[in-house]
Amino acid sequence: MNKIKHGFSWGAVFEVKDGKSTRFWEDVWRGDIPLKIAYPKLYELCNDKTRLVSDFYDDGEWYISFRRSLGGQTLNCGRTS
């Protein structure tokens, strides 16, 4: 069942609203693929891979913790296409 559930969620696009039911890295809510696929290096460095959008966003600011400081090369790690 988990394999089917995971495959199904790839085809779904989520409306964030308050962010309390949208997974930041795993759900498609920005663009057309999950952020963990669009930004694999950032996903790898993130401390909180299973958090919701609402866990990272507070009062108009994003708060995402990483295992180490991010440098220029790390920040330039989005899709190449």
Secondary structure, 3 states (H helix, E strand, C coil): CHHHHHHHHHHCCCCCCCCCCCECCCCCCCCCCCHHHHCHHHHHHECCCCCEHHHHEECCEECCCECCCCCHHHHCCCCCC
